[in-house]
Amino acid sequence: MVVSKRLLIVEDDPGLQSQMRWCFSDELEVSVASDRESALATLRRMEPEVVTLDLGLPPDPGGASEGFQLLEDILRLSPLTKVIVVTGREDKENAVRAIGMGAADFYQKPLDADILTFVVNRAFRLAELEKENRHLGEHKNGSSIKGIVAASPQMMSICRTIEKIAPTDATTLITGETGTGKELLARGLHDLSQRADKPFAAINCAAIPENLLESELFGFEKGSFTGATQSKKGKIESANGGTLFLDEIGDMPMALQVKLLRFLQERVIDRVGSVNTIPVDVRVVCATHRNVRELIDSGDFREDLYYRISEITIDVPALRDREGDTLVIAQYLLKSLGKQMDRPNLTLTEDAIRAINSYAWPGNVREMINKVKRASIMAEGKRVTASDLELTEDNEGQDHQLNLRQVRENAERAAILQALQSCNFNMAQASRLLGITRPTLYNLTDKYRIKTSPESTNA
Ligand SMILES: Nc1ncnc2c1ncn2[C@@H]1O[C@H](COP(=O)(O)OP(=O)(O)OP(=O)(O)O)[C@@H](O)[C@H]1O
C-alpha cells in the first residue's frame, strides 16, 4: 500500500481554496477547512503531516487573532505537524511571530503556485526527515560497554564513569535493584581494564550456603574437612591477575566479612585448613541490591568493610527511572531475541509501545527479557501487542492522544479482551456480552490481532 502524504489547507477564501487544492491534489491527499473549528476536526481525523494556515480567519478575517489561536492549538495537539502560515504581503511581523511560536515556515500572498509548491514540499521533506531521525533515535545505543544498551543520560553518565575508573584498581561497589545490569557493568569494568585478558571470577554470596561460601571463596587444603579429598583453589585465587566480582555482597555472613576485610587489607589469603598465606592480585568489584547503609545500621554489615569495598560507588537506576531507555532496550531485545527465535522483523504496536513506557518494570531488564522472549513466540504475524508482552495498557496516556479513533480503538480492544477472558474464550458468549454478532467479533479480533483461544493469550 502506498502511504499518501496528507496536507490540510486552512483558508477561508473559496477562490484561494480551489487554487491551492488544484496545486496539490495530484500528489497529495488534500483537505480544506475554512475556520478554526473545522480545521481542528480535520486535523484530528486526517493527521496531516503539513498544514497551510491563513492567519486571517473568521471571525477575525482582517486580523490574525483566530489564526494564531489555531496555530497554538495545532502545535499543542500535534507538535510534529509542520505548519506553514500564510500571511498578507505586508505582514512580516506576524510571519516572524508565527515562526517564533513554532510554525515551520511562512508564505506571503499573493499566491504563486511554484513558490507555494516549493515551500510545501520542503515542509513534507522536513517532516519525513524528522520521522527518520526519531526512528534512528529509537535504535540508537550510546553505550560503550559490551551488552549494555542505553540512551538515557543516567546510563550514559554511568558508562562514562566505568570508562574512567576501569584502568584504575579502585574497589567498586555497584548498587541497584535486581536486573538493572550490575553484573554487566562489572564485566564492563573488567573488559575495559588492563586486566581484560586475565580471569573475571564471579561469585554470588547469596546463592551459596554459609558453610560452603568460605571454601568457595578462599579454597581449601586436602583433608581440611570431610570430603576434601584434594586441595582446591577458591574464587579469589582463581581470579589472580584479573577481577573478582562479589555479587550480593550485602548477604555475606559476618564471619566471612571479617576474613574478606583482612584479604582486602593485606591482599593475601589462606585456604581453609592451611597456615600458609598466598598473595593474590585482584581488583575487587562488589554488587548488591540491598541498602548497605541500612545493613550497617542494623548491625548486619561491617562499616569498615563497606569503606574498603566502596572506594567508588555506582548506583544503577531502576529501568523506570531512566529517561528513554525502556523503549530502546525493548526494541533491541525484540530484534535480537526475535532473530534467535527465528522470527526476525517483529515490530511493536502502538499499544505495546505505550504499555512498555508506562509499566513499572519491577524486575528491570531481566523481566523485560522474559516478556519480550514470550512475546516473540506468541505474536501473531509481525506485530507484537501489549497482550503478547503480558502488559495491560495504562489508560493515563490517553489524554494526550491526538484523536478519538485512537481512544476508541484502545477501549474497544480492552473490552473485547476482557469479554473473551471472562467467558473463557467462548466466542458466542463473548459476542452476546459485548452486544455484537459473532461475525463482527471475529472481524474485530482479526483487526486487533486478539487471540481467540485461552492457551495463546494472557489471563
Ligand atoms: N542496559 C542493558 N542492555 C541490555 N541488556 C541488559 C541491560 N542491563 C541488563 N541487561 C541484561 O539483563 C539481565 C540482568 O542483568 P544483570 O545480571 O547484569 O543484572 P543485575 O543487576 O546484576 O541483577 P541481580 O541483582 O539480580 O544479580 C542480563 O541478561 C543482562 O544481560
The ligand as a Gaussian input file, in Angstrom:
#p B3LYP/6-31G(d) Opt

LIG

0 1
 N       21.230000      -1.962000      29.600000
 C       21.077000      -3.229000      29.256000
 N       21.008000      -3.553000      27.961000
 C       20.833000      -4.832000      27.580000
 N       20.737000      -5.869000      28.408000
 C       20.820000      -5.606000      29.725000
 C       20.992000      -4.277000      30.207000
 N       21.030000      -4.325000      31.538000
 C       20.880000      -5.612000      31.883000
 N       20.760000      -6.394000      30.808000
 C       20.529000      -7.854000      30.798000
 O       19.604000      -8.093000      31.852000
 C       19.933000      -9.265000      32.563000
 C       20.184000      -8.923000      34.010000
 O       21.387000      -8.163000      34.097000
 P       22.429000      -8.363000      35.300000
 O       22.534000      -9.798000      35.677000
 O       23.679000      -7.646000      34.951000
 O       21.619000      -7.585000      36.412000
 P       21.956000      -7.487000      37.968000
 O       21.643000      -6.086000      38.353000
 O       23.335000      -7.994000      38.228000
 O       20.859000      -8.449000      38.583000
 P       20.844000      -9.164000      40.040000
 O       20.905000      -8.077000      41.077000
 O       19.524000      -9.851000      40.059000
 O       22.018000     -10.066000      40.049000
 C       21.149000      -9.845000      31.879000
 O       20.716000     -10.818000      30.939000
 C       21.749000      -8.672000      31.159000
 O       22.455000      -9.089000      30.009000

